């Protein structure tokens, strides 16, 4: 650390993980890689920089197309049958290895964002916002390990995951793909996923991870996917970069770039972003890939490049190593056009041969790290051994994610009750899965393995109970009388509400209210004397006014395969809810952005001040909110050390606190440590997470919980409004808190 207190980005953000969690630096390219680069023709090098769709390669005579384009990567086989995927991948790979001049294997990549969601029979875990609600990084790593085993068996080596984008705007259609609005919590989950995907086996990484979408993608100013983001540098380095840095520090082999623009420049055209920050400051030395046809986007969306040739020049010179250019019916923007343009750019001197060699070295080193020169093939005969792995884990994670929002004592339910189950998501595999489930926009003709909420409740209820189902629609409610009569005859109503599946821009919304049909459903059942429990299955905080009409409510996120048993166990009390919201739940879009780590104030004037102007930003549910069927009490908070030399501000801080279960039920809880600073040379966030731990306690039991923490999330950029300095842990007083307990840490 310099005398000014400045910390390099790489050092500061590596501290989020702790020294033991940071991977060793990527291995230098082997002699084999450097010799291959030297031996390749320009055409072969440009081929390595090309990613095509596997469907463009004829399985009858794959060698002809592979010799023509020499692709470094393929993506998206069209079959959902995992054995067929493995066989087809192997057939194409054998042609690549045996019938091209140098026999360099292609790397086959795909989005397996929540299990291998591209093949039938695979376990589909909760989406990332539900994983974030567990505050359980170990489980995130376990899920990624299961995913990588299935992928490698099917001949898939590269996972376009994990998403590192911080949740900032729930209008955004990819909100559920992020882990949290908090950089520290998101960073732990990202790093764990990378470690799981890239677990070493047989001397190489089972699959390669891709941290995405670098960077600022999740902060579109208008909430719409792939639209312009405007981020001050201070916010960018302290809130947006940490989760990407965590993935890189955990060893991520690749980075995928933001499809949008940032501060008036397409991310794919920014040398400052892709070279100066990503490589020089964060120390990334792996491979950088575009997202879908993003050179073309520079022309048609951003109005930044005149034509595809200029866009290609801008992107490659900025630091792109591989272009994702599958045939998509875009004139000129296919493998043939891209390769021709790039070769011309090199021959005319607009792109240097050194830049090409750097890119190809990065690509081949990645292939080496995932063992493609040793064994690039899938094992169809072993697919049946691994395809169903993770079923129990999926139930554990989904159950841990269940977040009890409100409860007037209706929960837990009596398992012998007469229960009316209604709502659009009670018996819908599509809705409990959401997007990326054997289809980009969700479940199609092939369903993944799943137990619905209706099935879960029916299975878990006592033999003396009655479970009645009256289905309703997402956007239609045409059977009010049937629902009302059934509700009047039941002991309790479980209404499973929320959204249908979507992904990316097709999920953008301008409201957080439930559809009118579902609001009316809640009105009808709450108008009876029967208690009503609302279970929300959605990719974002959905539902605003309905909570006043619900006796109890629970956020189930998009729980995937094990939705039924997870929801049932929690509602019946077989599992005590322990999920905590990883995001703030605003009262409506008028409060956006409403984040727990916003700069103060969240209220311009207190509500008791009748003089305008007023701005009351109290959310519906705060970040970290989550109820239990028992009560927990904190005591005797200790922090060590309480004083840090500024040069040692990257060191860990140990926070310990006595946690007691003061209720009558056994339970598990998350113990978050928050940090902040009340006065400084710049403004500080109202609070940030600086550590957390889970603990399970029997009734009356007390445990002292020790939590590794760090004040690095409170690093900031000093100076004026447009300052571009290094991150600094400034001297002064910081506070750390657990519940209502607070201790001070001094930096001198």
N, C-alpha and C positions, 0 to 999 in steps of 0.2 A: 504494500500500500504506500502511496506517495505521501509526502508531508501534508499535502492538501486534503488528505482523507479519501482521494479518489481510488476506486477499485476497478480493475478491468472488468468488462462485462463477463468474460469467461469465468473469472475468479468469483465474482459476486454471485452469479447465478448457479455455479456449481455448488455453492454453499447451501442452496435450497435442499440438496439431497443428503449432505453429510459425506465426509471423506470416503467412508466404506462403501457407499452406494455409487460412486463415480467410476465408470468403466475406465480401464486403461486406454491410452490413446490408440486410435485405429492403427493397425499394422501398416508398415510401409509396403508399397507394392512389391511383389516378389520379382525375382529375376525373370520368371516365366511371363509375368504381365508386361514388364518393360520390353522383353524380347518380342512379344506378340505385337505390341504397339509399333515397334521398329519395323516389323515384317509386313504390317498391313499396308495395303494401298489406300489412297484417299477414299476411294469408293467403299472399301471395307470399313474404314473408320466411320464414315458417315452412316453406314448401315448400323454400326453399333449404337449410334446416337438416335436411332429410330425405334419407336414402339408402335407396333401394328396390332390389329385385332386378329386373334387366332382364326376367326371365321373367314379372313381374307386368304388363308392358305388352304388350298385344296388338299383334302386327305387322300385323294386318289393318286396325286403326283405332287407331294409337297416340295420335293427337291427343286423343281423348276422355279417356283415362286421364292423359295428361300435363297437360292443362288442369285436370283435377280435383285432382291432387296437387302439380303444379308442382315436381317433385323437383329438388333441387340436384345429386343424384348418383344414378347407377345402378351396379349391380355384378352380376357373374356372368351373362353370357350362357350359354346352355345348350349351344352347339355347340362342338366341338373343331376344326372346319374354319376355318382362319384367314381365308380369303376370305369365308366366310359370316359370321363374326364381324364383319369389316369392313363388309360390306354391311348387316347387321342394325343395327349401331351407327349407320351413316350414315342408315338409314331412320328410326330413332328420333330421331336428332339433328335431321334435317331437319324432322320434325314438331315438335320442341321449339322450334327456331329460327323456323320459319315459321308455326306455328299456335298459339302461346301469346302472350299479350298483349305481353310485353316481349321475347320471343325470347331469353332468357338460356340459353345451352347448358348441358346437364348435364355433369358431369365423370364419366367412366366409369372405375371403379377395380377392381382385382383384385390378388390375391396372386401376383406373379411373383417368387418368392423365389430362384430358381436358374436364370435364363433365363425365357422366357415359357412356364412349365410348364402353361399352360392351352390351348395350341393344338397340334394335331398337326404334326409336322415340325420344330418348334423344337428347338434344341440345349438340352439340360439339363445344366447345369454341376454340379460337386460341391456338396453342401450346405455350409452355412457352416462347420461344424466342420472339414471338409476344407480349405476356403479358409483358415481360421485356421492350419492346419498348414503352409501354404506360407510363412507370414510374408512374403507378397508383396503389398503394398497396391496396387502398380501393376496387377497382374493382376485384383484385385478391381474396380478401376475399369473396366478393359477389359471384363470380363464384364457389368457394369452398363450400359455403353454399348451393347453388342450387344443386351441385353435391351430397353432403351428404344427402340431402332430398330424391333424387331419389334412392340412394344406400340403405338407411335404409328401404324405402318402399318395395324394392325387397328382403329384408332379408340379405343385405350385410352390414357388420359392420366395415370393415377394408379396408382402401384405401392405396395401395402401392404408395403413393405420399405424399408430393411433392419431386421432384428431386432437390437436393441441389448442384449438381455438377457444379462447375464454368466452364464457357466456355473458353477453352484455345487453342483448336485446331479444326478448322472447317473441317478437314479431318475425324474426328470422327463421326461415324454413329448416335450418340445420342446427337449431338450438340444442336439440336432444343429442347431437353428436359430440358436444362438449361435456367435460366432466363437472365444471364448476365455474362460477364467476370469480372465485378466489384463486389468485395465482399459485399460492403455496399448495392448496389442496389439489388443484389441477396438476401441478408439477409432480406430486407424489404418484398420482394415478398414471400419468403419461410415462414416467420412468419405469414403473412396474410393468406396464404393458410392453414396453420395449424389451425389458429383460426377459419377459415370458416368450415373446415372439422369437427372440434371438438366443434362446437357450442353446448352448453348445452341445452337440452330439456328434460322435465320430470325428472330433477334431475341427468341426466347422459349425456355423450357426444354422439352426434348423430352417429358419426363414429370416429374411431381412425385413426390418420395419421401415416405415416412411412417416416421419413426423410431418403433419400438414395442418393448415395450408399457410405457409410462411409468407408473410405475417400480416396480421391486422384484418384478416378475412371476416372475422365474426363481428366486426364493428361497423357495418354499413350505416351511413348517416340516416338513411330513410328506412332501415330495417329490411330491405329487400336483398335477396341473395345476389352476390357478385356485383354489387353496386359500390359506389365510391365510399371509401372510409377516410375520415379526417381525424388524425390522432396527434396530439402534441408529443414532442419527443420525450418529455418527462413521463407521460403516461405510457408511451410505447415501450420504453426500456424497463419500467418498474412493474407494469401490469400485463403487457402483451408478450414480451419476450421470454419470461421465466419458464413457461411450460415447454416451449421449443428447446430452450437451453437444457432443460431437464432431460428431454428425450435424447438430445445430442450427447449429453454427459453420461447417459446410461448406455450409449454405444450405438445409437440408431445409424443404420447404414445409408439411408437416403432421406432426402427432404423433398416434399412436393410443395409447389409454389402457389400462393394466393392468386385466384383467377381474377380478382377485382383490382381496383386501383387504390393507391394509398397516397394521400396528400398530393393528388393531381398527377400521379404517374402510375402507369400499369406496373404491378409488381414484377411481371416477367421482363420488363425493360429496365429495371433498376439495378445498375451495377453497385450502387451504394448499399442496397438491401442484400443482394445475392452474393456479393464479393466482399465489400468492406465490412458489413456487419456480420453476415453469416459465416464467412470464412476467416477474415482477419481478426474480428473481435470475439466471435463465439468459438472459433477454433474448429469449425466443422471441416472435415477433409474427406467426406464421402461423396455420394453422387446426387445431383440435383435434377429433378424431373419436372416437367410442366404438368399442369392439369389438362383436361380435355380440350384440345384444339385452341390453346390460349394464345398462340401467335396470331391466328385468325381473329381472335377477340380484340387484339390491338387495333385492328382495322375497323371492324363492324360495330364494336361496342364502345371502345375508348376513343376512336377517332384520332389515334396517336401515330399510326404508321400508314404510309400511303398505299403500300401493297404488301403481299406476303413475303417478298424478298427483303424488303426493309424490316419487316417484323422479325423475320428469321435472324437477320444481322443484329438487331437490337437485343433479341433474347439470348442468342449464343454469346455475344460479347458481354452481356450482363452477368453471365455465369451459368446458363442452362447447359446441362450435359446431355439430356435426352428429351426429345419431343414426343409427347403422346399424341399420335396422329392416326388413329384408326379410321378406316374408311367410314364416312358419315354423310356422304352426299354433298359435301361442301366442295364446290368447284375449285380445283387446284390445290386444295389443302388435303393432300393424301400423301402416302409414302413416296410415290414417284415424284410429285411436285416438290416436296420438301427436300428430298435428296438432291434433285437437280439444282435447286436454288442454293443450297448450302455448298455444293461443289463449286458452283459459279462464284460465290462469295469468297471462297478460299482462293481460287485461281486468280481472281482480280485483286486480292489483297485486302478485302474488306473484313474478312475474318482470318486471323493468323493461324498458321499451321500449329504453332505452339498451343493456342487455345483449343484446337481440335485434339491435339495429343493429350492435353490435360483432361479433357472431357472423357476421352476413350480410356485413359488410365484409371479414372475414377470408376467408370463402368466395369472394366475388367477386374479391378480390385474388389468391387462389390461382389462380382460373380465368384471370385476366389474365396471371399470370406464366407459365402453361403455354400461352398463346396461343389460348385457346378463343374469344375475341372476334374473333380474326383467322381461324383455321382449325380448327374442332373436328372435322373429318372424317378418317376413315381413307382409305387409298388401296388398294382391293382389287387394282387392276392391278399393284401393286408388291410384293404379298405374296410372290410366287415369287422375287423378287430378294433378299429378306432372310431368308426363313424358315430357311434352312440356315446362316446366318452363325454363326460361332463354333465350328465343328467343330474346327479346329486348336487354337484357344484352349482348348477344353474338354480336349483331350488334354494340352496343356502344363500346365494347372492341376492336372488329376488326377495327372499324373506328378510334379509338384512336391510334391504332398500326400503321396505314398506315404512312410510312416514305418516304417523298419526297426526292429523292437522287439528282436529277438534273432537271433543268427546264429552257429552253430558252425563256419562255413566252407562250409556247404552252398550258400549263395548267393554269387555269382550262378551260375545253372544253366548247364550245357553245352547249347547249343541243339541238339545232336544227341542228347540223352538220350531214353531211353524214359520217358515221363511218364504217371502216372496222375493224372487230374484228377477230383476227387470233392468232395462237400460240397453243401449245399443252394443255395449262391449261385454255383456254378461256371457255370451256364448259365441264370440267372434274371434277366431284365430287371427284374422287379418288385423283387427284393431289392437289386440294385445301385442302383436309383433311390431306394428308400425312399418316404416320404410326399411330398405335393405334386408329383405327377408325372401330369398328365392325370387328376387325381382327388385329392381331399383326403387320402384314406387310401392313396394310391398308385395304381399302374397298374391300369386296369380293362380294358375290351374294346379300347381303342385304345392301342397301344404307342408310346412315343416312339422316336426313332432311337437305336439303341444297338448296341454290340458287347460281347458277354459275355466273361468271362474265358476260357472254353473256346475261343471263337472267336479271341480275341487270342493265346492260347498256340499254337493250331493254326496261325494265320497266321505267327507269328514263328519257329516252330521250323524247323530245317533240314529239307530234303527227306529226309535220312537218319533223322530222328527219328520216333518213334511217339508219338502222343498218344491215350491211351485215356480214355474218359469212363464212369464208373460213378456215376450220380446217386444222391443220398440226400436225405431230407427235413429240413425245419427241426426237426420234432418227432417224426419217425418214422425208425427205422433197422431195416429189415426184411431187408436183403440183406448181412449181415455176411460170409457166406462168399464172395460175389462180390467184395466189396471186398478181403477178405484175399488172395484168390488173385491179383487184379489187382495189389495192392501188392507181393506177393512177386515178381511178374514184371517190375516196373518198376525203373528206376534211381532214381526219386524220385517222391514223392507230393506233389501240390499240393492241399490241402484248403481249399476256400473256405467259410468258416464265417460265422456271425453271426446277423442278425435279419431278419425279414420287415418289410414296410413298415408304418408307422403315423404318426399325427399327433395332436398335442395329448393329451387325456386318455386316448385309446385306446392310447397308448404308455407310460403310467406303469407302472413295474415295481418289485418289491420285491427283485430279485436282479440281480447283475451277472454271475452265472455263465452260461455257455452252456446251452441246453436239454440235458437228459440224453441225448437221441439224438445230439447232436453231441459231447458228451463221450465217449460210447461209441465214436463213429467215430474220434476221435483215439486212444483206447486201442487199437482194433483195428489201425490202420495203424502206430502206433508200436511195436506188439508184433511187427512183422516187422523184418527187418534193413534195411529201406528207409528212407532219410532222408525226413522229412516236413516240408513247409513249410506253415504255416498262414497263410492270408490272411483277415483279419477285415474283413467288411463290416457295419458297424453304425452306429447313430446315437449311440453312447456307448461308453465303455470296457467292452466286453463280453468276458468270458472271464477266468477267475481261475486255476484249477488246471491248465488245459490246457497252459500254456506250458512246464512241465517236461517234457512229452512231445513237444515239437516241436523239430526240429533248427534251424528258423529260423521267424520269425513277422514279419508285416507288417500294419500297420493301413492299410486302404484307405478307411476312412470310408464315405461313400455317393457314389461317384465319378460316377454319372450316365452320360451318353451314351458317354464314352470309357473306361469301366472296362477293357475288354479290352486295348487297346493300352497303356494306362498301367501296368497290372499286369504284362503280358508284358514290356514294355521294362525294367521294374525287376527282375523276377525273372531275366531273361537277362543283365542287366548292360549293356544298351544305354543305359540311364539309370541314373546313380548316385543312390541314394535320398538326398533332402535334406530331407524333411519332418521337422518337430519337433512333438511333441505340444503342442497349445495348451491342454491341460488335464492335471491330475494323474490318473493311472490307479490308483485305490485297489485294495487287495486284496479288498475286498468292501464291502457296504453298512454294515458295522460301523465303517468308517473315515470315513464321511461326516459332516460336510464335511471333506474332505482337500484343502486348497488350498495352493499354494506360497506364497501371500501371507497365510496365516493368521497370527494373532498367536502368538508363542512361548508355551509350548514345544510341539514336536510329539512330544516324549517326556517324560513326567512324571519317570521315572527311567531312567537308562541301563540297557541290557539286562544289564549286568554286576552291577547291584544286585539282589540276590535278595530284598530286603525289599519287601513290597507297600506302597503300590499301584504298579502299573506301567501305562503307557499308551504302547505302541509304535505310532507312526503312520507308519512308513516305507512308502511306497506300493509298488505293484508296479512302476510306471514313473513317474519323476518328470516334472513339468512341464518341457517343453523337450527331453525325451529323443528321440533319433533317431540311429540308427547310419548308417554309410556303408561303401562298399567300399574307402575309402581312409581316411587319418588326417590330421587337421589339428592344427596346433600354433600357440599364441598366444605372442607375445613383445612386449616394449617397449610396454606400455600407457601412453598419455599422455592427460591430461585438462586441458582449458583452458576457462575459468579454474579454478584450484583454490581460489579464494576469491571469495565473492559477498557483496556488501552485501545485507542482508535486503530492502531496498527493491527490489533488482534480482533477487530470487530467481526471477522468472518468465522470466529470460533463458535462452537456449539454452546448453548446455554441449557442447563438441566432444570426443568420445572417439575416439581413434585407436589402432589396434593392428595389429601385423604378424601376418598370417595366412599360414602356410606349409602347403602340401600335402606331407606327409612320406611319402605312400604311393606306390603304383605306378600308380594310376588317376586320371584327370582326375575332378574332382568339384566340386559346388557345395555350399555350406554356409551356414547362417544364423549370424550372429555377434550373439548377444543381449548387451545390456548390462543388468546387474541393479544395483539400488540398495537401500540399507537404512540403518538407523541402529541402533547397538547400545545406546545409552543416551539417554533423553530424558525429558521431563516427563510423557509418556504412553508407552504401549507402541507399538512400530512393527511393521509386518508383517515376517516373516522375510526376505522379499525381494520386490521388484516389478520388472517390466520398465520401463526408462526409455529404451530405444532399441534399435534392431536394424537390421541390414543383411544383404543376401545378397551372396555373392562366389563367383565361379567360378575355379578354379585348376587348371592342369596339374600333372602330377607334378613335384615339386621346386620349383614356382613359389611365390614369396612376394609378397604385395601388402600395402601399408598401407591398411587400411580405415578410413575416416572416418565416424563415426556421429553424427548429430544426436541429442542426448540432453537430458533435462530432469529436474530433481529434483522437479517438481511432483507426480508420482505419490506422493511422500512427504509431501505436504501432509496435515495432520491437524487435528482440532479439539481444542484444548487445554482443560484444565479437568477437572472430575470426571466421574463415570460418566454423568450425564445432561446434560452440557454441550451447548449449542446455539449455540456461537460460530461465527465464520467459519473457513474453512480458513486454516491458518498454516504457513508454512515457518519453523520455529522456528530460532533461532540454535543453533549447535553443529556437531558433526562428522558428516558423512554419508560412506558409502563407495559407490564404484562399482566393479563387477567385470566382467571378461570371462574366462571360464574360471576358472583359479586365480589370476589377476592382479587386484590390488586397488589402487585409489588413493583418496585422501581429498579431499573437498570441504568446505570450511569456510564456514558462513554466519555473518556477523558483524553 
